[in-house]
Amino acid sequence: MKLNNYFFPDYSKNSGLGHFYRCYKYSKLIRKGKIYFLYKNKFKPNLTKILNKKGINSIKFNRNFFNLKKKIIL
């Protein structure tokens, strides 16, 4: 079974980047499976570069997220 790891950094203009960087640091500790960052608002371009450099995928989180064909265990 492939293991996927999902992070939801609650990121917005007003909240700052602290939660994003804590999630990012924790994601670097994970050795198995793919890592996904879920977001409501679009990440800044420099944050997207950081994620892409480390092979981390990002997915837009909306109410249709749970209707994906893949089974997701959160």
Backbone as XML, in Angstrom:
<?xml version="1.0"?>
<chain id="A" units="angstrom">
  <residue number="1" name="MET">
    <atom name="N" x="0.837" y="-1.181" z="0.000"/>
    <atom name="CA" x="0.000" y="0.000" z="0.000"/>
    <atom name="C" x="0.882" y="1.243" z="0.000"/>
  </residue>
  <residue number="2" name="LYS">
    <atom name="N" x="0.600" y="2.129" z="-0.938"/>
    <atom name="CA" x="1.342" y="3.378" z="-0.991"/>
    <atom name="C" x="0.805" y="4.331" z="0.068"/>
  </residue>
  <residue number="3" name="LEU">
    <atom name="N" x="1.713" y="5.000" z="0.720"/>
    <atom name="CA" x="1.341" y="5.923" z="1.778"/>
    <atom name="C" x="1.442" y="7.345" z="1.265"/>
  </residue>
  <residue number="4" name="ASN">
    <atom name="N" x="0.367" y="8.109" z="1.396"/>
    <atom name="CA" x="0.366" y="9.517" z="1.036"/>
    <atom name="C" x="0.201" y="10.328" z="2.303"/>
  </residue>
  <residue number="5" name="ASN">
    <atom name="N" x="0.916" y="11.440" z="2.374"/>
    <atom name="CA" x="0.878" y="12.315" z="3.538"/>
    <atom name="C" x="0.352" y="13.670" z="3.110"/>
  </residue>
  <residue number="6" name="TYR">
    <atom name="N" x="-0.688" y="14.143" z="3.801"/>
    <atom name="CA" x="-1.330" y="15.408" z="3.451"/>
    <atom name="C" x="-1.129" y="16.430" z="4.563"/>
  </residue>
  <residue number="7" name="PHE">
    <atom name="N" x="-0.767" y="17.644" z="4.167"/>
    <atom name="CA" x="-0.629" y="18.758" z="5.099"/>
    <atom name="C" x="-1.547" y="19.878" z="4.636"/>
  </residue>
  <residue number="8" name="PHE">
    <atom name="N" x="-2.170" y="20.531" z="5.583"/>
    <atom name="CA" x="-3.046" y="21.651" z="5.278"/>
    <atom name="C" x="-2.562" y="22.871" z="6.042"/>
  </residue>
  <residue number="9" name="PRO">
    <atom name="N" x="-1.552" y="23.575" z="5.510"/>
    <atom name="CA" x="-1.089" y="24.777" z="6.206"/>
    <atom name="C" x="-2.098" y="25.897" z="6.011"/>
  </residue>
  <residue number="10" name="ASP">
    <atom name="N" x="-2.692" y="26.335" z="7.077"/>
    <atom name="CA" x="-3.719" y="27.375" z="7.017"/>
    <atom name="C" x="-3.032" y="28.692" z="6.695"/>
  </residue>
  <residue number="11" name="TYR">
    <atom name="N" x="-2.922" y="28.969" z="5.422"/>
    <atom name="CA" x="-2.134" y="30.094" z="4.931"/>
    <atom name="C" x="-3.051" y="31.161" z="4.341"/>
  </residue>
  <residue number="12" name="SER">
    <atom name="N" x="-2.831" y="32.397" z="4.737"/>
    <atom name="CA" x="-3.541" y="33.523" z="4.135"/>
    <atom name="C" x="-2.665" y="34.763" z="4.265"/>
  </residue>
  <residue number="13" name="LYS">
    <atom name="N" x="-3.113" y="35.868" z="3.677"/>
    <atom name="CA" x="-2.334" y="37.109" z="3.758"/>
    <atom name="C" x="-2.169" y="37.559" z="5.210"/>
  </residue>
  <residue number="14" name="ASN">
    <atom name="N" x="-3.193" y="37.352" z="6.019"/>
    <atom name="CA" x="-3.196" y="37.850" z="7.394"/>
    <atom name="C" x="-2.519" y="36.919" z="8.389"/>
  </residue>
  <residue number="15" name="SER">
    <atom name="N" x="-2.463" y="35.635" z="8.102"/>
    <atom name="CA" x="-1.988" y="34.686" z="9.102"/>
    <atom name="C" x="-0.471" y="34.555" z="9.163"/>
  </residue>
  <residue number="16" name="GLY">
    <atom name="N" x="0.236" y="34.931" z="8.128"/>
    <atom name="CA" x="1.686" y="34.784" z="8.131"/>
    <atom name="C" x="2.110" y="33.413" z="7.641"/>
  </residue>
  <residue number="17" name="LEU">
    <atom name="N" x="3.404" y="33.152" z="7.696"/>
    <atom name="CA" x="3.961" y="31.930" z="7.121"/>
    <atom name="C" x="4.413" y="30.905" z="8.162"/>
  </residue>
  <residue number="18" name="GLY">
    <atom name="N" x="4.196" y="31.170" z="9.431"/>
    <atom name="CA" x="4.661" y="30.271" z="10.485"/>
    <atom name="C" x="4.119" y="28.861" z="10.357"/>
  </residue>
  <residue number="19" name="HIS">
    <atom name="N" x="2.837" y="28.718" z="10.138"/>
    <atom name="CA" x="2.224" y="27.393" z="10.035"/>
    <atom name="C" x="2.717" y="26.670" z="8.790"/>
  </residue>
  <residue number="20" name="PHE">
    <atom name="N" x="2.880" y="27.405" z="7.699"/>
    <atom name="CA" x="3.404" y="26.791" z="6.466"/>
    <atom name="C" x="4.783" y="26.201" z="6.715"/>
  </residue>
  <residue number="21" name="TYR">
    <atom name="N" x="5.685" y="26.971" z="7.327"/>
    <atom name="CA" x="7.051" y="26.493" z="7.535"/>
    <atom name="C" x="7.120" y="25.360" z="8.555"/>
  </residue>
  <residue number="22" name="ARG">
    <atom name="N" x="6.248" y="25.353" z="9.545"/>
    <atom name="CA" x="6.216" y="24.222" z="10.489"/>
    <atom name="C" x="5.775" y="22.952" z="9.771"/>
  </residue>
  <residue number="23" name="CYS">
    <atom name="N" x="4.759" y="23.047" z="8.927"/>
    <atom name="CA" x="4.316" y="21.883" z="8.142"/>
    <atom name="C" x="5.421" y="21.424" z="7.196"/>
  </residue>
  <residue number="24" name="TYR">
    <atom name="N" x="6.102" y="22.382" z="6.593"/>
    <atom name="CA" x="7.187" y="22.054" z="5.662"/>
    <atom name="C" x="8.322" y="21.319" z="6.378"/>
  </residue>
  <residue number="25" name="LYS">
    <atom name="N" x="8.717" y="21.816" z="7.544"/>
    <atom name="CA" x="9.784" y="21.153" z="8.300"/>
    <atom name="C" x="9.376" y="19.745" z="8.715"/>
  </residue>
  <residue number="26" name="TYR">
    <atom name="N" x="8.124" y="19.575" z="9.135"/>
    <atom name="CA" x="7.653" y="18.249" z="9.524"/>
    <atom name="C" x="7.616" y="17.315" z="8.307"/>
  </residue>
  <residue number="27" name="SER">
    <atom name="N" x="7.258" y="17.849" z="7.153"/>
    <atom name="CA" x="7.181" y="17.009" z="5.950"/>
    <atom name="C" x="8.559" y="16.493" z="5.548"/>
  </residue>
  <residue number="28" name="LYS">
    <atom name="N" x="9.619" y="17.230" z="5.875"/>
    <atom name="CA" x="10.968" y="16.767" z="5.538"/>
    <atom name="C" x="11.383" y="15.576" z="6.393"/>
  </residue>
  <residue number="29" name="LEU">
    <atom name="N" x="10.721" y="15.348" z="7.523"/>
    <atom name="CA" x="11.045" y="14.213" z="8.383"/>
    <atom name="C" x="10.428" y="12.909" z="7.882"/>
  </residue>
  <residue number="30" name="ILE">
    <atom name="N" x="9.448" y="13.012" z="7.023"/>
    <atom name="CA" x="8.740" y="11.829" z="6.524"/>
    <atom name="C" x="9.570" y="11.160" z="5.436"/>
  </residue>
  <residue number="31" name="ARG">
    <atom name="N" x="9.790" y="9.878" z="5.581"/>
    <atom name="CA" x="10.651" y="9.144" z="4.657"/>
    <atom name="C" x="9.873" y="8.348" z="3.612"/>
  </residue>
  <residue number="32" name="LYS">
    <atom name="N" x="8.635" y="7.946" z="3.915"/>
    <atom name="CA" x="7.891" y="7.073" z="3.005"/>
    <atom name="C" x="6.683" y="7.781" z="2.425"/>
  </residue>
  <residue number="33" name="GLY">
    <atom name="N" x="6.379" y="7.464" z="1.197"/>
    <atom name="CA" x="5.170" y="7.958" z="0.559"/>
    <atom name="C" x="5.315" y="9.340" z="-0.041"/>
  </residue>
  <residue number="34" name="LYS">
    <atom name="N" x="4.272" y="9.734" z="-0.726"/>
    <atom name="CA" x="4.234" y="11.057" z="-1.338"/>
    <atom name="C" x="3.699" y="12.074" z="-0.346"/>
  </residue>
  <residue number="35" name="ILE">
    <atom name="N" x="4.111" y="13.320" z="-0.540"/>
    <atom name="CA" x="3.687" y="14.403" z="0.340"/>
    <atom name="C" x="2.885" y="15.399" z="-0.476"/>
  </residue>
  <residue number="36" name="TYR">
    <atom name="N" x="1.736" y="15.785" z="0.060"/>
    <atom name="CA" x="0.865" y="16.750" z="-0.590"/>
    <atom name="C" x="0.567" y="17.894" z="0.372"/>
  </residue>
  <residue number="37" name="PHE">
    <atom name="N" x="0.605" y="19.105" z="-0.132"/>
    <atom name="CA" x="0.176" y="20.276" z="0.617"/>
    <atom name="C" x="-1.149" y="20.721" z="0.030"/>
  </residue>
  <residue number="38" name="LEU">
    <atom name="N" x="-2.165" y="20.797" z="0.856"/>
    <atom name="CA" x="-3.486" y="21.242" z="0.424"/>
    <atom name="C" x="-3.613" y="22.728" z="0.718"/>
  </residue>
  <residue number="39" name="TYR">
    <atom name="N" x="-4.259" y="23.460" z="-0.163"/>
    <atom name="CA" x="-4.407" y="24.893" z="0.049"/>
    <atom name="C" x="-5.760" y="25.388" z="-0.433"/>
  </residue>
  <residue number="40" name="LYS">
    <atom name="N" x="-6.282" y="26.399" z="0.254"/>
    <atom name="CA" x="-7.496" y="27.082" z="-0.181"/>
    <atom name="C" x="-7.136" y="28.253" z="-1.068"/>
  </residue>
  <residue number="41" name="ASN">
    <atom name="N" x="-6.220" y="29.078" z="-0.587"/>
    <atom name="CA" x="-5.744" y="30.236" z="-1.338"/>
    <atom name="C" x="-4.439" y="29.866" z="-2.019"/>
  </residue>
  <residue number="42" name="LYS">
    <atom name="N" x="-4.191" y="30.450" z="-3.167"/>
    <atom name="CA" x="-2.991" y="30.130" z="-3.926"/>
    <atom name="C" x="-1.744" y="30.507" z="-3.138"/>
  </residue>
  <residue number="43" name="PHE">
    <atom name="N" x="-0.719" y="29.619" z="-3.173"/>
    <atom name="CA" x="0.550" y="29.900" z="-2.534"/>
    <atom name="C" x="1.290" y="30.984" z="-3.309"/>
  </residue>
  <residue number="44" name="LYS">
    <atom name="N" x="2.123" y="31.708" z="-2.612"/>
    <atom name="CA" x="2.996" y="32.673" z="-3.280"/>
    <atom name="C" x="3.971" y="31.896" z="-4.174"/>
  </residue>
  <residue number="45" name="PRO">
    <atom name="N" x="4.443" y="32.509" z="-5.264"/>
    <atom name="CA" x="5.358" y="31.793" z="-6.173"/>
    <atom name="C" x="6.610" y="31.260" z="-5.501"/>
  </residue>
  <residue number="46" name="ASN">
    <atom name="N" x="7.173" y="31.996" z="-4.536"/>
    <atom name="CA" x="8.384" y="31.496" z="-3.878"/>
    <atom name="C" x="8.090" y="30.260" z="-3.017"/>
  </residue>
  <residue number="47" name="LEU">
    <atom name="N" x="6.898" y="30.154" z="-2.452"/>
    <atom name="CA" x="6.534" y="28.962" z="-1.674"/>
    <atom name="C" x="6.347" y="27.770" z="-2.599"/>
  </residue>
  <residue number="48" name="THR">
    <atom name="N" x="5.784" y="28.004" z="-3.771"/>
    <atom name="CA" x="5.601" y="26.932" z="-4.754"/>
    <atom name="C" x="6.959" y="26.399" z="-5.204"/>
  </residue>
  <residue number="49" name="LYS">
    <atom name="N" x="7.943" y="27.277" z="-5.386"/>
    <atom name="CA" x="9.286" y="26.851" z="-5.773"/>
    <atom name="C" x="9.911" y="25.974" z="-4.696"/>
  </residue>
  <residue number="50" name="ILE">
    <atom name="N" x="9.705" y="26.348" z="-3.434"/>
    <atom name="CA" x="10.239" y="25.555" z="-2.322"/>
    <atom name="C" x="9.643" y="24.148" z="-2.356"/>
  </residue>
  <residue number="51" name="LEU">
    <atom name="N" x="8.331" y="24.050" z="-2.542"/>
    <atom name="CA" x="7.671" y="22.746" z="-2.568"/>
    <atom name="C" x="8.129" y="21.922" z="-3.768"/>
  </residue>
  <residue number="52" name="ASN">
    <atom name="N" x="8.191" y="22.522" z="-4.933"/>
    <atom name="CA" x="8.589" y="21.793" z="-6.140"/>
    <atom name="C" x="10.029" y="21.307" z="-6.067"/>
  </residue>
  <residue number="53" name="LYS">
    <atom name="N" x="10.888" y="22.083" z="-5.441"/>
    <atom name="CA" x="12.296" y="21.710" z="-5.318"/>
    <atom name="C" x="12.450" y="20.414" z="-4.523"/>
  </residue>
  <residue number="54" name="LYS">
    <atom name="N" x="11.607" y="20.231" z="-3.520"/>
    <atom name="CA" x="11.673" y="19.035" z="-2.670"/>
    <atom name="C" x="10.752" y="17.912" z="-3.148"/>
  </residue>
  <residue number="55" name="GLY">
    <atom name="N" x="10.079" y="18.099" z="-4.287"/>
    <atom name="CA" x="9.210" y="17.050" z="-4.816"/>
    <atom name="C" x="7.882" y="16.942" z="-4.092"/>
  </residue>
  <residue number="56" name="ILE">
    <atom name="N" x="7.428" y="18.037" z="-3.509"/>
    <atom name="CA" x="6.162" y="18.045" z="-2.783"/>
    <atom name="C" x="5.070" y="18.582" z="-3.710"/>
  </residue>
  <residue number="57" name="ASN">
    <atom name="N" x="3.974" y="17.864" z="-3.791"/>
    <atom name="CA" x="2.859" y="18.266" z="-4.643"/>
    <atom name="C" x="1.917" y="19.186" z="-3.885"/>
  </residue>
  <residue number="58" name="SER">
    <atom name="N" x="1.220" y="20.049" z="-4.604"/>
    <atom name="CA" x="0.215" y="20.902" z="-3.973"/>
    <atom name="C" x="-1.121" y="20.693" z="-4.683"/>
  </residue>
  <residue number="59" name="ILE">
    <atom name="N" x="-2.196" y="20.672" z="-3.894"/>
    <atom name="CA" x="-3.541" y="20.425" z="-4.412"/>
    <atom name="C" x="-4.469" y="21.493" z="-3.865"/>
  </residue>
  <residue number="60" name="LYS">
    <atom name="N" x="-5.301" y="22.052" z="-4.733"/>
    <atom name="CA" x="-6.293" y="23.018" z="-4.279"/>
    <atom name="C" x="-7.377" y="22.282" z="-3.510"/>
  </residue>
  <residue number="61" name="PHE">
    <atom name="N" x="-7.628" y="22.730" z="-2.297"/>
    <atom name="CA" x="-8.609" y="22.111" z="-1.401"/>
    <atom name="C" x="-9.925" y="22.865" z="-1.539"/>
  </residue>
  <residue number="62" name="ASN">
    <atom name="N" x="-10.959" y="22.147" z="-1.944"/>
    <atom name="CA" x="-12.301" y="22.725" z="-2.000"/>
    <atom name="C" x="-13.293" y="21.640" z="-1.613"/>
  </residue>
  <residue number="63" name="ARG">
    <atom name="N" x="-14.545" y="21.956" z="-1.685"/>
    <atom name="CA" x="-15.532" y="20.970" z="-1.209"/>
    <atom name="C" x="-15.590" y="19.740" z="-2.103"/>
  </residue>
  <residue number="64" name="ASN">
    <atom name="N" x="-15.068" y="19.802" z="-3.325"/>
    <atom name="CA" x="-15.030" y="18.638" z="-4.207"/>
    <atom name="C" x="-13.827" y="17.739" z="-3.939"/>
  </residue>
  <residue number="65" name="PHE">
    <atom name="N" x="-12.964" y="18.148" z="-3.037"/>
    <atom name="CA" x="-11.747" y="17.386" z="-2.749"/>
    <atom name="C" x="-12.074" y="15.963" z="-2.311"/>
  </residue>
  <residue number="66" name="PHE">
    <atom name="N" x="-13.098" y="15.791" z="-1.497"/>
    <atom name="CA" x="-13.424" y="14.464" z="-0.973"/>
    <atom name="C" x="-14.175" y="13.608" z="-1.980"/>
  </residue>
  <residue number="67" name="ASN">
    <atom name="N" x="-14.516" y="14.161" z="-3.130"/>
    <atom name="CA" x="-15.181" y="13.399" z="-4.174"/>
    <atom name="C" x="-14.199" y="12.847" z="-5.197"/>
  </residue>
  <residue number="68" name="LEU">
    <atom name="N" x="-12.922" y="12.872" z="-4.888"/>
    <atom name="CA" x="-11.922" y="12.316" z="-5.789"/>
    <atom name="C" x="-12.144" y="10.810" z="-5.932"/>
  </residue>
  <residue number="69" name="LYS">
    <atom name="N" x="-11.723" y="10.267" z="-7.050"/>
    <atom name="CA" x="-11.913" y="8.834" z="-7.291"/>
    <atom name="C" x="-11.033" y="7.982" z="-6.398"/>
  </residue>
  <residue number="70" name="LYS">
    <atom name="N" x="-9.877" y="8.523" z="-5.988"/>
    <atom name="CA" x="-9.001" y="7.766" z="-5.101"/>
    <atom name="C" x="-9.556" y="7.804" z="-3.688"/>
  </residue>
  <residue number="71" name="LYS">
    <atom name="N" x="-9.343" y="6.733" z="-2.974"/>
    <atom name="CA" x="-9.745" y="6.711" z="-1.568"/>
    <atom name="C" x="-8.660" y="7.375" z="-0.744"/>
  </residue>
  <residue number="72" name="ILE">
    <atom name="N" x="-9.049" y="8.367" z="0.027"/>
    <atom name="CA" x="-8.108" y="9.126" z="0.836"/>
    <atom name="C" x="-8.438" y="8.911" z="2.306"/>
  </residue>
  <residue number="73" name="ILE">
    <atom name="N" x="-7.442" y="8.527" z="3.057"/>
    <atom name="CA" x="-7.600" y="8.370" z="4.502"/>
    <atom name="C" x="-6.874" y="9.531" z="5.158"/>
  </residue>
  <residue number="74" name="LEU">
    <atom name="N" x="-7.632" y="10.354" z="5.855"/>
    <atom name="CA" x="-7.039" y="11.505" z="6.536"/>
    <atom name="C" x="-6.946" y="11.235" z="8.024"/>
  </residue>
</chain>
